[in-house]
């Protein structure tokens, strides 16, 4: 099983990157936290997880082992596949998801695209006690320096399945209305998700 990657960033996409490892370019789907720190042409090191299906091999990259562990554990719930697990981690972050499960915060879980109230209840029941204690002192998803906040958040929304036009409009509206600080990627992402709501 692939647990980590190290190599040159050949390309960045809306949903991930291509990393050269041993002369092979590997396409990796990333969380916003992982993508934020990558720069095209520079060396990168990522925590990774390979999802094997009958018809595909998909490589996912994460900002740290906590993100990967939560991503893997979430998929132990019936009906939660890699796409939804990635949406959970990308929207709430590893700490946020652990906290939402521990405190049974259905509202926070239901803000994740693809998770309704019933799904949120199912997640709480299935994951209770499996994610460990609520962590302290780590940053939220997407926090940190990087390219423009607007581009980062739009890319994150598109990776979660939102249409590019909807994602762009939501981010512009959030920034224009001052719903989050302009340099706070995670804050803008959360505000954009709230604004999008059920508009998909």
C-alpha positions in Angstrom: 0.0 0.0 0.0 1.3 3.5 -0.8 1.6 5.5 2.4 3.6 8.5 1.2 4.9 10.3 -1.9 8.0 12.5 -2.5 8.9 14.1 -5.7 8.7 17.1 -8.0 5.3 18.7 -8.6 4.8 18.5 -12.4 1.4 20.1 -12.5 -1.4 21.4 -10.2 -5.0 20.9 -11.1 -8.3 22.0 -9.5 -8.6 18.8 -7.6 -5.0 17.7 -7.0 -1.6 17.4 -8.6 0.8 15.3 -10.7 3.8 14.3 -8.6 6.9 12.7 -10.3 8.1 9.7 -8.3 11.0 7.6 -9.7 10.4 9.0 -13.2 6.6 8.3 -13.1 4.0 11.0 -12.9 1.4 10.1 -10.4 -2.0 11.8 -10.4 -3.0 12.6 -6.8 -6.4 13.8 -5.6 -5.7 16.2 -2.7 -7.4 17.8 0.3 -7.2 21.7 0.3 -4.7 21.5 3.1 -2.4 19.3 1.1 -2.8 21.3 -2.1 -2.2 24.7 -0.4 1.5 23.9 0.3 2.4 22.6 -3.2 4.2 24.7 -5.8 4.6 23.6 -9.4 8.2 22.7 -10.1 9.2 22.3 -6.5 9.8 19.1 -4.4 6.9 17.9 -2.4 6.3 15.3 0.3 2.7 14.0 1.0 1.0 11.5 3.2 -1.0 9.3 0.8 -3.5 6.5 0.5 -4.3 4.3 -2.5 -7.9 3.3 -3.0 -8.2 0.1 -5.0 -11.4 -0.7 -6.9 -12.1 -3.4 -9.5 -11.9 -0.8 -12.3 -9.6 1.9 -10.9 -6.6 2.8 -8.7 -7.0 6.3 -7.2 -4.3 7.9 -5.1 -5.3 10.5 -2.5 -2.9 12.9 -0.8 -3.3 14.6 2.6 -1.7 17.4 4.6 -0.9 15.0 7.5 -1.5 11.5 8.9 -4.5 12.7 10.9 -6.3 13.7 7.6 -5.5 10.3 6.1 -6.5 8.3 9.1 -9.9 10.1 9.3 -10.4 9.6 5.6 -9.7 5.9 5.8 -11.8 5.4 9.0 -14.8 7.3 7.5 -14.9 4.7 4.7 -15.6 2.0 7.2 -19.2 3.3 7.3 -21.5 1.6 4.9 -22.3 3.9 2.0 -19.4 6.2 2.6 -16.9 6.0 -0.3 -13.7 7.9 -1.1 -15.5 10.9 -2.6 -17.7 11.5 0.4 -14.9 10.8 2.8 -12.8 13.3 1.0 -15.6 15.9 1.2 -15.8 15.3 5.0 -12.1 15.9 5.5 -11.9 18.8 3.0 -14.8 20.6 4.6 -14.3 20.0 8.3 -10.7 19.0 8.5 -9.5 16.1 10.6 -10.0 17.9 13.9 -13.3 19.3 12.9 -14.7 15.9 11.9 -13.4 14.3 15.1 -15.0 17.1 17.1 -18.3 16.9 15.2 -18.6 13.1 15.8 -17.6 13.4 19.4 -20.1 16.2 20.2 -22.8 14.8 17.8 -22.8 18.1 15.9 -25.2 17.1 13.2 -25.4 20.6 11.9 -21.7 20.7 11.1 -21.8 17.3 9.4 -24.8 18.2 7.4 -23.0 21.2 5.9 -20.7 18.8 4.0 -21.9 18.4 0.4 -23.6 15.0 0.0 -24.4 14.6 3.8 -28.0 15.1 4.9 -29.3 14.9 8.5 -30.0 11.2 8.3 -26.5 10.6 6.9 -25.0 12.8 9.7 -26.8 10.7 12.3 -25.5 7.5 10.7 -22.0 8.9 10.7 -22.2 9.7 14.4 -23.4 6.3 15.3 -21.0 4.4 13.1 -17.9 6.5 13.9 -18.4 7.1 17.6 -15.3 6.1 19.5 -13.4 5.2 16.3 -11.7 8.5 15.6 -10.0 9.0 18.9 -9.9 12.0 21.3 -10.7 15.5 20.1 -7.3 17.0 19.0 -6.1 20.3 20.2 -3.9 23.0 18.7 -3.8 22.0 15.0 -4.9 24.2 12.3 -8.1 24.0 10.4 -8.3 22.8 6.8 -6.7 25.1 4.2 -5.1 27.4 6.8 -1.7 28.7 5.8 -0.1 30.6 3.0 -0.5 29.8 -0.6 -1.9 31.1 -3.9 -4.8 33.4 -3.9 -7.5 32.6 -1.4 -10.2 32.8 -4.1 -8.5 30.3 -6.3 -7.7 27.9 -3.5 -11.3 27.9 -2.2 -12.8 27.6 -5.7 -10.5 24.6 -6.4 -11.6 23.0 -3.1 -15.3 23.5 -3.9 -14.8 22.0 -7.4 -13.0 19.0 -5.9 -16.1 18.5 -3.8 -18.3 18.4 -6.9 -19.6 21.9 -7.3 -19.8 23.4 -10.8 -17.0 25.9 -11.5 -19.4 28.8 -12.1 -21.3 28.1 -8.8 -18.1 27.8 -6.9 -16.7 31.0 -8.3 -19.9 33.0 -7.6 -20.1 31.7 -4.0 -16.5 32.6 -3.3 -16.9 36.1 -4.8 -20.1 36.7 -2.9 -18.5 35.6 0.4 -15.5 37.9 -0.1 -17.6 40.8 -1.3 -19.9 40.7 1.7 -17.2 40.2 4.2 -18.5 36.9 5.5 -15.0 35.7 6.2 -11.5 37.3 6.4 -9.9 37.6 3.0 -6.8 35.7 4.1 -8.6 32.9 5.9 -8.9 30.0 3.4 -10.8 27.7 5.8 -13.2 30.5 6.8 -13.9 31.4 3.2 -14.5 27.8 2.4 -16.9 27.3 5.2 -18.8 30.5 4.3 -19.0 29.5 0.7 -20.3 26.0 1.6 -23.0 27.7 3.8 -23.9 30.0 0.9 -24.1 27.2 -1.6 -26.3 25.1 0.6 -28.6 23.0 -1.5 -28.0 24.9 -4.8 -26.3 21.9 -6.6 
